Amino acid sequence: MSDLLWEIGCEEIPARMLTEAIRHFGTAMMTALEGAGLASGDTRLAWCHGTPRRLALSVTGIASCQADRSETRKGPALERAFDDQGRPTRATEGFAHSCGTTVEALERLETPKGSYLACTIRTPGGDARTILPGLMAELLIAFPWPKSMRWGSGQTRFVRPIRWMVALLDGIELPARASESVTGGRATRGHRFMAPGSFPVRDAGEYLATLADNRVMLSLEERARVIREGVTRLASGEGGEAVLDESLVIENAGLTEWPVPMMGRFAPGYLEIPPEVLATSMKYHQKYFPVKDGAGGLMPCFVAVANLETPDPAVLVRGYERVLKARLEDAAFYWREDRRIPLPERLPALDKVVFQARLGSVGEKARRIAALAEALAVRLDPTLSASAHRAGLLAKCDLVTGMVGEFPELQGVMGGYYARHAGESAEVALAIQEHYRPQGAGDALPLSALGRLVALADKIDTLVGCFGIGLTPTGTKDPFGLRRAALGVIRMILDGSGLSLGLREIFLLAHGGYAAGVLERDAKSTTDGVLEFIQGRLEVHLRHRYSHDLIDAVQAVRLDDLTDVAARVEALHGFKSREAFGALVAANKRIANLLGKAPAAEIGGMVDPERLGQEAEAALFVALNRTLTATESLLIEKRYDATLEILAALRAPIDRFFEDLLVMDPDEGIRRNRLALLGAIRAIFGQIADFSKLALPGEG
């Protein structure tokens, strides 16, 4: 068994790519070893790490060589392999030649289809030292970077130029090649500034020790721990608490090889700027950690993470403070200047901003959002109608402010501040601030009812507009974030708001909000497309709680009220534990099968009580009518649990009907009447879901 140490040294890898690159590097190496026949039960990935300047792994227990392989090739059929004089045919001679042997050395192979000539070719397994360089080259070529580059005059592509490579098998250098000018060796490199030299290593253990001695903390997890602990300690020393965003911790770990947290400060006067602006300047632009006080307000300090130790940390800190000050000066300028123009007066400027080339300007979108938000309010809470229109109209005005131009992440947030400054009501300002939410699966929902109305209107307008001109997501491409918008609509309707809303009607209203001729598809096809898209996202959203058959059964009823869909799925989920569930599902499947096979002319009629000559069918008809009466008000009130309890009582008469009677009776009149009775049974269950699509107990 052999041990592999492999390090790829390169220019700085983008921090956002590093975590996935480390994961892929280890996984791809193990997959390649297994595919090449060099992995065994003892083979394991000892570790796989990465820093901005390197990816490195160690694999132990690699087979020293492949197992010998044996391949039996089948040749011509024996009856056609020789002519009448017993001489080999040209096909036989050609087969022997292709196998590198003689006709006399060929074997006879017996198969169920007859006897054939055959040749067994034995190939000795290759040596790991010979095979590994090729595997490593293939892995480098196939590395799935989001973006890669070429450098110099070579043709090699990688995320950044490769500068060195360590490739050792049992301490001996492998003849691996990383690029046209870089081959495998045993010399690694230390920290770019604190230990810039090359250092020879013999094995994985010495490699780890050498890097640690030369100011390289190889493990991303260890660097993240050092950052968390250091940032927390420094903030606590100031009497505050760090805003410890985990994604920012990982990003800083991806930017450093030797992280050193340092405390910096800024002038308290900048605290007059909205805290979101300060936090954005620190977190997103400078990768600093803000510090808040006990009341949750920001303190005039921050923690930056340096990538080296220095005899005089104050020099670095002054640099961090100077860069942040420039950012905050810009923010203070925009905060002051933007408020000179009241937010409503910015509306005309939106007509000069393109929303989408074929869908018009942002100004047109703002007017559509206002009208749609008002229409939603009329249906859900008429007291909010005027406010919904106002908030929708002003929601996009901050896009033409200097602050959002400089800090695009603050769109909506700054609109809320500027709306308050312009004298708009607190609820309108909050709705403007919230209307972009949720921007992802983990993002918070709008907290206010008005914010939800404007957010719904905004997302629905985008969905309908894009579907109306054929801009639908394909594969992984979704440039307008339609999947995110659809999920946002679903979450706002379902997650605690209790909104009961017919989406088809709203989509039609949204379609009508576009000027004539803008949308290429008519209202019905557009609405159908958006509704189908929403239903697909809804299935994904619900699958973390419910089995797919429950969702499919309810979706088959083609409802457009998502709250109603969720309520039905929840009721079916509870009903699965009932003893009657399996029998009723089996009966519905049988009914669907019978109705599906029956001639179209014989189904769809009304039940004729006079033709119910057998006791089993008469009893089922009586039970059906009793159930229809008992469930009528329950269905109106959407009390699906109670409805299913009553439907469960149909199990016995349905079972008896199938046990005692032949549905497809030779008499056409009897047959039609029984099919009509089954159609009525299917219809009453169909008021909740298509039971024939439910899985029987024990099925997937």
C-alpha positions as CSV (number, residue, x, y, z in Angstrom):
1,M,0.0,0.0,0.0
2,S,1.2,3.5,-0.8
3,D,0.6,7.0,0.5
4,L,0.0,10.1,-1.8
5,L,0.7,13.7,-1.0
6,W,-0.5,16.2,-3.6
7,E,-0.4,20.0,-3.4
8,I,-1.3,22.4,-6.2
9,G,0.2,25.8,-5.5
10,C,-1.3,28.8,-7.4
11,E,-2.1,32.5,-7.3
12,E,-4.9,33.5,-5.0
13,I,-8.1,31.5,-5.4
14,P,-11.2,33.6,-5.1
15,A,-12.6,33.1,-1.5
16,R,-16.1,32.4,-2.8
17,M,-14.8,29.4,-4.7
18,L,-12.5,27.9,-2.1
19,T,-14.9,25.8,0.0
20,E,-16.4,24.0,-2.9
21,A,-13.0,23.5,-4.5
22,I,-11.7,21.8,-1.4
23,R,-14.7,19.5,-1.3
24,H,-14.4,18.6,-5.0
25,F,-10.7,18.1,-4.8
26,G,-10.9,15.3,-2.3
27,T,-14.0,13.7,-3.7
28,A,-12.7,13.7,-7.3
29,M,-9.4,12.2,-6.2
30,M,-11.0,9.3,-4.4
31,T,-13.4,8.7,-7.4
32,A,-10.4,8.7,-9.8
33,L,-8.5,6.2,-7.7
34,E,-11.5,3.9,-7.5
35,G,-12.1,4.1,-11.2
36,A,-8.5,3.3,-11.9
37,G,-8.5,0.2,-9.7
38,L,-6.1,1.7,-7.2
39,A,-8.5,1.9,-4.3
40,S,-9.1,-0.8,-1.8
41,G,-10.9,-1.2,1.5
42,D,-7.9,0.4,3.2
43,T,-7.7,3.4,1.0
44,R,-8.9,6.6,2.6
45,L,-8.7,10.4,2.3
46,A,-6.6,11.3,5.3
47,W,-7.3,15.0,4.8
48,C,-8.1,17.6,2.1
49,H,-7.5,21.3,2.8
50,G,-7.0,24.6,1.0
51,T,-5.9,28.1,1.4
52,P,-6.0,31.0,-1.1
53,R,-2.7,29.8,-2.5
54,R,-3.0,26.0,-2.5
55,L,-5.2,22.9,-2.6
56,A,-3.6,19.9,-0.8
57,L,-4.6,16.4,0.0
58,S,-3.2,13.2,1.5
59,V,-4.5,9.7,0.6
60,T,-3.3,6.6,2.4
61,G,-3.6,2.9,1.5
62,I,-3.4,3.3,-2.2
63,A,-2.8,0.0,-4.1
64,S,0.8,-0.1,-5.4
65,C,-0.5,-1.5,-8.6
66,Q,-3.7,-2.5,-10.4
67,A,-5.0,-6.0,-10.3
68,D,-4.3,-8.1,-13.4
69,R,-7.2,-8.0,-15.8
70,S,-8.5,-10.8,-17.9
71,E,-10.8,-10.2,-21.0
72,T,-12.4,-12.9,-23.1
73,R,-13.1,-11.7,-26.7
74,K,-15.7,-13.6,-28.7
75,G,-14.8,-14.3,-32.3
76,P,-16.6,-15.9,-35.3
77,A,-19.2,-18.7,-34.7
78,L,-17.4,-22.1,-34.8
79,E,-19.6,-23.3,-37.7
80,R,-18.4,-20.4,-39.9
81,A,-14.8,-20.3,-38.6
82,F,-13.5,-22.9,-41.0
83,D,-14.2,-23.8,-44.6
84,D,-15.1,-27.2,-46.0
85,Q,-11.4,-28.2,-46.0
86,G,-10.9,-27.2,-42.4
87,R,-8.9,-24.1,-43.3
88,P,-9.6,-20.9,-41.2
89,T,-11.7,-18.3,-42.9
90,R,-10.4,-14.8,-43.4
91,A,-12.7,-13.7,-40.5
92,T,-11.0,-16.2,-38.2
93,E,-7.5,-15.2,-39.3
94,G,-8.4,-11.5,-38.8
95,F,-9.8,-12.2,-35.4
96,A,-6.6,-14.1,-34.3
97,H,-4.4,-11.2,-35.7
98,S,-6.4,-8.6,-33.8
99,C,-5.9,-10.6,-30.6
100,G,-2.1,-10.9,-31.2
101,T,-2.1,-14.7,-31.4
102,T,-2.5,-17.6,-33.9
103,V,-5.6,-19.4,-35.0
104,E,-4.2,-22.6,-33.3
105,A,-4.1,-20.8,-29.9
106,L,-7.7,-19.6,-30.0
107,E,-10.2,-21.2,-27.5
108,R,-13.7,-22.5,-27.9
109,L,-16.4,-20.6,-26.0
110,E,-19.8,-22.3,-25.4
111,T,-22.8,-19.9,-25.0
112,P,-26.6,-20.4,-25.0
113,K,-26.5,-19.2,-28.6
114,G,-23.9,-21.7,-29.8
115,S,-20.1,-22.3,-30.0
116,Y,-17.7,-19.5,-30.8
117,L,-14.0,-19.1,-31.2
118,A,-12.6,-16.9,-28.4
119,C,-9.4,-15.5,-27.1
120,T,-8.6,-14.6,-23.4
121,I,-6.3,-11.6,-23.2
122,R,-4.6,-11.1,-19.9
123,T,-3.3,-7.6,-19.1
124,P,-1.0,-7.1,-16.1
125,G,-2.1,-4.3,-13.8
126,G,-0.3,-1.0,-14.1
127,D,2.0,0.4,-11.5
128,A,0.5,3.2,-9.4
129,R,3.5,5.4,-10.1
130,T,2.8,5.1,-13.8
131,I,-0.9,5.6,-13.6
132,L,-1.2,8.4,-11.1
133,P,0.3,11.3,-13.2
134,G,-2.3,10.7,-15.8
135,L,-5.1,10.7,-13.3
136,M,-3.8,13.9,-11.7
137,A,-3.6,15.6,-15.1
138,E,-7.2,14.6,-15.9
139,L,-8.5,15.8,-12.6
140,L,-6.8,19.2,-13.2
141,I,-8.3,19.5,-16.7
142,A,-11.8,18.6,-15.5
143,F,-11.8,20.7,-12.3
144,P,-15.2,22.4,-12.4
145,W,-14.3,26.0,-11.6
146,P,-17.1,28.6,-12.2
147,K,-14.5,30.5,-14.2
148,S,-11.0,29.5,-15.3
149,M,-8.2,31.1,-17.1
150,R,-5.1,30.5,-19.3
151,W,-1.8,32.2,-18.6
152,G,1.4,32.7,-20.5
153,S,1.7,30.9,-23.8
154,G,0.4,27.6,-22.5
155,Q,-3.0,26.0,-23.0
156,T,-3.6,24.8,-19.4
157,R,-6.7,26.2,-17.8
158,F,-7.2,26.6,-14.1
159,V,-8.8,29.1,-11.7
160,R,-5.5,31.0,-11.4
161,P,-2.0,30.4,-12.7
162,I,-0.3,27.3,-11.2
163,R,3.1,28.2,-9.8
164,W,4.3,24.9,-8.1
165,M,3.2,21.4,-7.3
166,V,4.1,18.8,-4.7
167,A,3.5,15.2,-5.9
168,L,4.9,12.5,-3.7
169,L,4.1,8.8,-3.6
170,D,5.7,7.1,-0.6
171,G,8.1,10.1,-0.4
172,I,9.2,9.7,-4.0
173,E,8.5,12.4,-6.6
174,L,5.8,11.6,-9.2
175,P,6.4,12.7,-12.8
176,A,3.1,14.6,-12.7
177,R,2.6,17.8,-14.7
178,A,0.4,20.7,-13.6
179,S,1.0,22.9,-16.6
180,E,3.5,23.4,-19.5
181,S,6.1,24.7,-17.1
182,V,5.2,23.2,-13.7
183,T,5.9,19.5,-12.8
184,G,5.6,17.6,-9.6
185,G,8.3,18.0,-7.0
186,R,8.8,18.0,-3.2
187,A,9.2,21.7,-2.5
188,T,6.2,23.6,-1.0
189,R,6.1,27.3,-0.2
190,G,5.4,29.1,3.0
191,H,3.3,32.3,3.6
192,R,3.7,34.8,0.8
193,F,5.1,37.5,3.1
194,M,6.2,36.0,6.3
195,A,7.9,32.9,4.9
196,P,8.2,33.4,1.1
197,G,10.8,30.7,0.5
198,S,10.6,27.1,-0.8
199,F,10.8,24.2,1.7
200,P,11.4,20.5,0.7
201,V,9.1,17.9,2.4
202,R,9.3,14.1,2.5
203,D,5.8,13.1,3.4
204,A,2.4,14.3,4.5
205,G,3.4,14.6,8.2
206,E,6.5,16.7,7.4
207,Y,4.4,18.8,5.0
208,L,1.9,19.8,7.6
209,A,4.6,20.6,10.1
210,T,6.6,22.6,7.6
211,L,3.6,24.8,6.6
212,A,2.7,25.4,10.3
213,D,6.3,26.5,10.9
214,N,6.2,28.8,8.0
215,R,3.0,30.6,8.9
216,V,0.4,28.7,6.8
217,M,-2.7,27.4,8.6
218,L,-3.8,24.8,6.1
219,S,-7.2,23.9,7.5
220,L,-10.1,26.3,6.5
221,E,-12.0,25.1,9.6
222,E,-9.0,26.0,11.8
223,R,-8.7,29.5,10.3
224,A,-12.4,30.0,10.7
225,R,-12.1,29.1,14.4
226,V,-9.2,31.5,15.0
227,I,-11.2,34.2,13.3
228,R,-14.3,33.6,15.4
229,E,-12.4,33.5,18.7
230,G,-10.3,36.5,17.8
231,V,-13.2,38.7,16.6
232,T,-15.3,37.8,19.6
233,R,-12.4,38.5,22.1
234,L,-11.6,41.9,20.6
235,A,-15.2,43.0,20.5
236,S,-15.7,41.9,24.1
237,G,-12.7,43.9,25.0
238,E,-14.5,47.0,23.8
239,G,-17.6,46.2,25.8
240,G,-19.5,45.1,22.7
241,E,-20.5,42.1,20.7
242,A,-19.3,41.3,17.2
243,V,-21.8,40.9,14.4
244,L,-20.4,37.4,13.7
245,D,-22.0,36.5,10.3
246,E,-20.8,32.9,9.6
247,S,-20.6,33.5,5.8
248,L,-18.2,36.5,6.5
249,V,-16.2,34.2,8.8
250,I,-15.8,31.7,6.0
251,E,-15.0,34.4,3.5
252,N,-12.2,35.8,5.6
253,A,-10.9,32.2,6.2
254,G,-10.8,31.9,2.4
255,L,-8.9,35.2,2.1
256,T,-6.1,34.3,4.6
257,E,-3.4,31.8,5.2
258,W,-2.5,33.1,8.7
259,P,-5.5,35.1,10.0
260,V,-4.9,37.8,12.6
261,P,-8.0,39.7,13.8
262,M,-7.3,43.4,14.6
263,M,-9.5,46.1,16.1
264,G,-10.1,49.3,14.2
265,R,-12.2,52.4,14.9
266,F,-14.0,55.2,13.0
267,A,-15.3,58.6,14.0
268,P,-18.5,58.4,16.1
269,G,-20.1,61.1,13.9
270,Y,-20.6,58.5,11.2
271,L,-23.1,56.7,13.4
272,E,-25.6,59.3,12.2
273,I,-25.7,57.4,8.9
274,P,-28.3,54.5,8.9
275,P,-26.7,51.4,10.5
276,E,-27.5,49.3,7.4
277,V,-25.2,51.6,5.4
278,L,-22.4,51.3,7.9
279,A,-22.8,47.5,8.1
280,T,-22.8,47.2,4.3
281,S,-19.6,49.3,4.1
282,M,-17.9,47.1,6.7
283,K,-19.2,43.6,5.9
284,Y,-19.7,43.5,2.1
285,H,-17.2,46.0,0.9
286,Q,-14.3,45.7,3.3
287,K,-14.9,42.2,4.9
288,Y,-14.8,43.8,8.4
289,F,-16.9,42.6,11.4
290,P,-19.1,45.4,12.9
291,V,-19.5,45.6,16.7
292,K,-22.8,46.4,18.4
293,D,-23.5,47.5,22.0
294,G,-25.8,46.0,24.5
295,A,-28.8,47.8,23.0
296,G,-28.1,46.5,19.5
297,G,-26.8,49.7,18.1
298,L,-23.5,49.9,16.2
299,M,-20.4,51.0,18.0
300,P,-17.7,53.2,16.3
301,C,-15.3,50.2,15.9
302,F,-14.8,47.1,13.8
303,V,-12.7,44.0,13.6
304,A,-10.6,43.4,10.4
305,V,-8.7,40.2,9.7
306,A,-5.2,40.6,8.5
307,N,-3.3,37.9,6.6
308,L,0.0,38.3,8.5
309,E,1.6,39.2,11.8
310,T,3.5,42.5,11.9
311,P,5.8,44.0,14.6
312,D,3.6,47.2,14.5
313,P,-0.1,46.2,14.0
314,A,-1.1,49.8,14.2
315,V,0.3,50.4,10.7
316,L,-2.2,47.8,9.3
317,V,-5.0,49.1,11.5
318,R,-4.5,52.7,10.2
319,G,-4.7,51.3,6.7
320,Y,-8.0,49.5,7.4
321,E,-9.4,52.7,9.1
322,R,-8.3,54.9,6.2
323,V,-10.1,52.7,3.6
324,L,-13.3,52.5,5.6
325,K,-13.2,56.2,6.2
326,A,-13.3,56.8,2.4
327,R,-16.3,54.6,2.1
328,L,-18.1,56.2,5.0
329,E,-17.3,59.7,3.6
330,D,-19.0,58.6,0.4
331,A,-22.0,57.3,2.3
332,A,-22.3,60.5,4.4
333,F,-22.2,62.5,1.2
334,Y,-25.0,60.5,-0.4
335,W,-27.0,60.4,2.8
336,R,-26.9,64.2,2.9
337,E,-27.5,64.8,-0.8
338,D,-30.2,62.2,-1.5
339,R,-32.5,63.8,1.1
340,R,-32.4,67.1,-0.8
341,I,-34.9,65.6,-3.3
342,P,-38.0,64.1,-1.7
343,L,-38.6,60.5,-2.7
344,P,-41.8,61.0,-4.6
345,E,-40.1,63.6,-6.8
346,R,-37.8,60.9,-8.1
347,L,-40.7,59.1,-9.8
348,P,-40.2,60.7,-13.3
349,A,-36.5,59.6,-13.3
350,L,-37.6,55.9,-13.1
351,D,-39.0,56.2,-16.7
352,K,-35.4,56.6,-17.9
353,V,-34.3,53.3,-16.2
354,V,-34.8,50.1,-18.1
355,F,-36.4,47.2,-16.2
356,Q,-36.1,44.8,-19.2
357,A,-35.6,45.8,-22.8
358,R,-38.9,44.2,-23.9
359,L,-40.8,45.0,-20.8
360,G,-40.2,48.7,-20.5
361,S,-39.0,51.0,-17.8
362,V,-38.8,50.8,-14.1
363,G,-41.3,53.6,-14.0
364,E,-43.8,51.5,-15.8
365,K,-43.2,48.6,-13.5
366,A,-43.7,50.9,-10.5
367,R,-47.1,51.9,-11.8
368,R,-48.0,48.2,-12.4
369,I,-46.9,47.3,-8.9
370,A,-49.0,50.0,-7.4
371,A,-52.1,48.9,-9.2
372,L,-51.5,45.2,-8.5
373,A,-50.7,45.8,-4.8
374,E,-54.0,47.8,-4.5
375,A,-55.9,45.0,-6.2
376,L,-54.4,42.5,-3.8
377,A,-55.4,44.7,-0.8
378,V,-59.0,44.9,-2.1
379,R,-59.2,41.1,-1.9
380,L,-57.2,40.6,1.3
381,D,-57.5,43.7,3.4
382,P,-59.4,46.7,1.9
383,T,-58.2,49.0,4.6
384,L,-54.7,48.9,3.1
385,S,-55.8,49.7,-0.5
386,A,-54.6,53.3,-0.6
387,S,-51.4,52.6,1.3
388,A,-50.6,49.6,-0.9
389,H,-50.9,51.8,-4.0
390,R,-48.7,54.5,-2.5
391,A,-46.0,52.0,-1.3
392,G,-46.0,50.2,-4.7
393,L,-45.6,53.5,-6.6
394,L,-42.6,54.6,-4.5
395,A,-41.0,51.2,-3.9
396,K,-38.4,51.6,-6.7
397,C,-37.6,55.3,-6.3
398,D,-34.4,54.7,-4.3
399,L,-32.9,53.0,-7.4
400,V,-32.1,56.5,-8.8
401,T,-30.5,57.8,-5.5
402,G,-26.7,58.1,-5.1
403,M,-26.6,55.9,-2.1
404,V,-28.2,52.9,-3.9
405,G,-26.0,53.6,-6.9
406,E,-22.9,53.3,-4.6
407,F,-24.4,50.5,-2.4
408,P,-26.8,48.4,-4.5
409,E,-27.3,46.0,-1.6
410,L,-29.3,48.7,0.1
411,Q,-32.1,49.0,-2.4
412,G,-35.4,49.1,-0.6
413,V,-33.7,49.8,2.8
414,M,-32.8,53.3,1.7
415,G,-36.2,53.8,0.1
416,G,-37.7,53.2,3.6
417,Y,-35.4,55.9,5.1
418,Y,-36.0,58.4,2.4
419,A,-39.8,57.8,2.5
420,R,-39.9,58.6,6.2
421,H,-37.8,61.7,5.6
422,A,-40.3,62.8,2.9
423,G,-43.2,62.5,5.3
424,E,-44.7,59.2,4.1
425,S,-46.5,57.1,6.7
426,A,-44.5,54.7,8.8
427,E,-46.4,51.7,7.3
428,V,-45.6,52.9,3.7
429,A,-41.9,53.4,4.6
430,L,-41.7,49.9,6.1
431,A,-43.4,48.3,3.1
432,I,-40.9,50.0,0.8
433,Q,-38.0,48.7,3.0
434,E,-39.4,45.2,3.0
435,H,-40.7,44.7,-0.5
436,Y,-37.6,42.9,-1.9
437,R,-37.9,40.2,0.7
438,P,-37.5,37.3,0.6
439,Q,-34.4,37.3,-1.7
440,G,-33.5,33.7,-1.1
441,A,-34.6,30.5,0.6
442,G,-33.2,31.6,4.0
443,D,-34.1,35.3,3.8
444,A,-36.6,36.8,6.2
445,L,-40.2,37.5,5.0
446,P,-41.7,41.0,5.1
447,L,-43.0,41.5,8.6
448,S,-45.9,43.9,7.8
449,A,-49.0,43.0,5.9
450,L,-48.5,46.0,3.6
451,G,-44.9,44.8,2.9
452,R,-46.2,41.4,1.8
453,L,-48.7,43.0,-0.5
454,V,-46.1,45.1,-2.3
455,A,-43.6,42.2,-2.3
456,L,-46.2,39.9,-3.9
457,A,-47.1,42.5,-6.5
458,D,-43.5,43.1,-7.4
459,K,-42.7,39.4,-7.8
460,I,-45.9,38.5,-9.6
461,D,-45.4,41.3,-12.1
462,T,-41.9,40.0,-12.9
463,L,-43.1,36.4,-13.3
464,V,-46.0,37.3,-15.5
465,G,-43.9,39.7,-17.6
466,C,-41.1,37.3,-18.2
467,F,-43.4,34.4,-19.0
468,G,-45.4,36.7,-21.2
469,I,-42.3,37.2,-23.5
470,G,-41.0,33.7,-23.2
471,L,-38.1,34.4,-20.8
472,T,-38.5,31.2,-18.7
473,P,-35.8,29.5,-16.7
474,T,-33.9,26.8,-18.6
475,G,-31.6,24.3,-16.8
476,T,-29.4,26.2,-14.3
477,K,-30.0,29.6,-16.1
478,D,-32.4,31.9,-14.5
479,P,-31.1,35.5,-15.1
480,F,-34.2,37.2,-13.8
481,G,-34.4,35.1,-10.6
482,L,-37.8,33.7,-11.4
483,R,-37.3,30.6,-9.3
484,R,-36.5,32.8,-6.4
485,A,-39.5,35.0,-7.1
486,A,-41.8,32.0,-7.3
487,L,-40.5,30.6,-4.0
488,G,-40.9,34.1,-2.5
489,V,-44.6,34.1,-3.5
490,I,-45.1,30.7,-2.0
491,R,-43.4,31.5,1.3
492,M,-45.3,34.8,1.7
493,I,-48.6,33.0,1.1
494,L,-48.0,29.9,3.2
495,D,-45.5,30.8,6.0
496,G,-47.8,32.0,8.8
497,S,-49.7,34.7,6.9
498,G,-52.8,32.6,6.2
499,L,-53.4,34.4,2.8
500,S,-56.2,32.7,0.8
501,L,-55.8,34.0,-2.7
502,G,-56.8,32.8,-6.2
503,L,-53.6,33.2,-8.1
504,R,-55.1,32.7,-11.6
505,E,-57.2,35.8,-11.2
506,I,-54.2,37.8,-9.9
507,F,-52.0,36.6,-12.8
508,L,-54.7,37.7,-15.2
509,L,-54.8,41.1,-13.6
510,A,-51.0,41.4,-13.8
511,H,-51.1,40.4,-17.5
512,G,-53.6,43.2,-18.1
513,G,-51.4,45.7,-16.4
514,Y,-48.9,45.6,-19.3
515,A,-49.6,47.9,-22.2
516,A,-51.1,46.3,-25.3
517,G,-48.6,44.6,-27.4
518,V,-45.8,44.4,-24.9
519,L,-46.5,40.7,-23.9
520,E,-46.2,38.2,-26.8
521,R,-48.3,35.5,-25.2
522,D,-52.0,35.8,-24.5
523,A,-53.3,36.1,-20.9
524,K,-54.5,32.5,-20.7
525,S,-51.3,30.8,-21.9
526,T,-49.1,33.2,-19.8
527,T,-51.2,32.6,-16.7
528,D,-51.2,28.8,-17.2
529,G,-47.4,28.8,-17.6
530,V,-46.8,30.9,-14.4
531,L,-49.3,28.8,-12.4
532,E,-47.6,25.6,-13.5
533,F,-44.2,27.0,-12.6
534,I,-45.5,28.1,-9.2
535,Q,-46.9,24.6,-8.6
536,G,-43.6,23.0,-9.5
537,R,-41.8,25.2,-6.9
538,L,-44.6,24.5,-4.4
539,E,-43.9,20.8,-4.7
540,V,-40.3,21.4,-3.9
541,H,-41.2,23.6,-1.0
542,L,-43.6,21.1,0.6
543,R,-41.5,17.9,0.1
544,H,-39.5,18.5,3.2
545,R,-42.6,17.8,5.2
546,Y,-44.8,15.6,3.0
547,S,-44.4,12.6,0.7
548,H,-44.6,13.4,-3.0
549,D,-47.8,11.4,-3.7
550,L,-49.8,13.5,-1.3
551,I,-48.7,16.7,-3.1
552,D,-49.2,15.1,-6.5
553,A,-52.8,14.0,-5.6
554,V,-53.8,17.5,-4.5
555,Q,-52.0,19.3,-7.4
556,A,-54.0,17.1,-9.8
557,V,-57.1,18.9,-8.8
558,R,-55.5,22.0,-10.4
559,L,-56.1,24.5,-7.6
560,D,-54.7,28.0,-7.6
561,D,-55.1,28.8,-3.9
562,L,-51.8,27.7,-2.4
563,T,-53.1,27.9,1.2
564,D,-55.9,25.6,0.1
565,V,-53.4,23.2,-1.5
566,A,-51.3,23.1,1.7
567,A,-54.4,22.5,3.9
568,R,-55.5,19.5,1.8
569,V,-52.0,18.0,1.8
570,E,-51.9,18.4,5.6
571,A,-55.3,16.7,5.9
572,L,-54.3,13.8,3.7
573,H,-51.1,13.5,5.7
574,G,-53.1,13.0,8.9
575,F,-55.6,10.7,7.1
576,K,-52.8,8.2,6.1
577,S,-52.8,6.8,9.6
578,R,-56.5,5.8,9.4
579,E,-57.3,2.1,8.8
580,A,-59.6,3.1,5.9
581,F,-56.9,4.9,4.0
582,G,-55.4,2.0,2.1
583,A,-58.8,0.5,1.2
584,L,-60.1,3.8,-0.1
585,V,-57.0,4.5,-2.1
586,A,-57.2,1.0,-3.7
587,A,-60.8,1.6,-4.5
588,N,-60.1,4.9,-6.1
589,K,-57.3,3.4,-8.2
590,R,-59.7,0.6,-9.3
591,I,-62.4,3.2,-10.1
592,A,-59.9,5.3,-12.1
593,N,-58.8,2.2,-14.0
594,L,-62.4,1.2,-14.9
595,L,-63.4,4.7,-16.0
596,G,-60.2,5.0,-18.0
597,K,-60.9,1.8,-19.9
598,A,-64.6,2.3,-20.5
599,P,-65.8,3.8,-23.8
600,A,-66.1,7.6,-23.7
601,A,-69.8,7.3,-24.7
602,E,-70.6,5.2,-21.6
603,I,-69.2,7.5,-18.9
604,G,-70.2,10.9,-17.6
605,G,-73.9,10.3,-17.3
606,M,-76.2,10.7,-14.2
607,V,-77.1,7.9,-11.9
608,D,-80.6,6.6,-12.5
609,P,-82.0,5.3,-9.1
610,E,-84.5,3.2,-10.9
611,R,-81.8,1.0,-12.4
612,L,-80.1,0.3,-9.1
613,G,-81.6,-3.2,-8.9
614,Q,-79.0,-4.8,-6.6
615,E,-78.8,-4.1,-2.9
616,A,-75.0,-3.3,-3.0
617,E,-75.4,-0.6,-5.6
618,A,-78.5,0.9,-4.0
619,A,-76.8,1.0,-0.6
620,L,-73.7,2.7,-2.1
621,F,-76.0,5.3,-3.7
622,V,-77.7,6.0,-0.4
623,A,-74.4,6.3,1.4
624,L,-73.1,8.6,-1.4
625,N,-76.0,11.0,-1.1
626,R,-75.7,11.0,2.7
627,T,-72.0,11.8,2.4
628,L,-72.7,14.6,-0.1
629,T,-75.1,16.3,2.3
630,A,-72.8,15.8,5.3
631,T,-69.7,17.2,3.5
632,E,-71.2,20.2,1.7
633,S,-70.8,22.8,4.4
634,L,-67.5,21.3,5.5
635,L,-66.0,21.7,2.1
636,I,-67.2,25.3,1.9
637,E,-65.5,25.9,5.2
638,K,-62.4,24.0,4.0
639,R,-62.6,21.6,7.0
640,Y,-60.8,18.8,5.2
641,D,-60.0,16.7,8.3
642,A,-63.7,16.4,9.1
643,T,-64.6,15.8,5.5
644,L,-62.1,12.9,5.3
645,E,-63.6,11.4,8.5
646,I,-67.0,11.3,6.8
647,L,-65.5,9.9,3.5
648,A,-64.0,7.1,5.5
649,A,-67.5,5.8,6.1
650,L,-67.8,5.0,2.4
651,R,-65.2,2.2,2.7
652,A,-67.7,-0.5,3.6
653,P,-70.3,0.2,0.9
654,I,-67.6,0.6,-1.8
655,D,-66.0,-2.7,-0.8
656,R,-69.3,-4.5,-0.9
657,F,-70.2,-3.0,-4.3
658,F,-67.0,-4.4,-5.8
659,E,-67.4,-7.8,-4.0
660,D,-71.0,-8.3,-5.0
661,L,-71.3,-6.8,-8.5
662,L,-69.8,-6.9,-11.9
663,V,-69.3,-3.2,-13.0
664,M,-69.0,-4.0,-16.7
665,D,-72.3,-5.9,-16.9
666,P,-73.3,-7.2,-20.3
667,D,-76.5,-5.1,-20.1
668,E,-75.5,-1.6,-21.4
669,G,-78.0,0.2,-19.3
670,I,-76.9,-1.4,-16.1
671,R,-73.2,-1.0,-17.1
672,R,-73.7,2.8,-17.8
673,N,-75.5,3.3,-14.5
674,R,-72.8,1.6,-12.5
675,L,-70.1,3.6,-14.3
676,A,-72.1,6.8,-13.5
677,L,-72.2,5.7,-9.8
678,L,-68.4,5.2,-9.8
679,G,-67.9,8.5,-11.5
680,A,-69.9,10.2,-8.7
681,I,-67.8,8.4,-6.1
682,R,-64.6,9.6,-7.8
683,A,-66.0,13.1,-8.0
684,I,-66.8,13.4,-4.2
685,F,-63.2,12.2,-3.4
686,G,-61.9,14.6,-6.1
687,Q,-63.3,17.5,-4.1
688,I,-60.2,17.1,-1.9
689,A,-57.7,15.3,-4.2
690,D,-57.2,12.7,-6.8
691,F,-57.0,9.6,-4.5
692,S,-56.0,7.4,-7.4
693,K,-52.6,9.1,-7.4
694,L,-51.9,8.3,-3.7
695,A,-49.5,5.6,-2.8
696,L,-50.8,2.5,-1.1
697,P,-49.4,1.7,2.3
698,G,-46.0,0.1,1.8
699,E,-45.4,1.7,-1.6
700,G,-42.9,4.5,-2.2
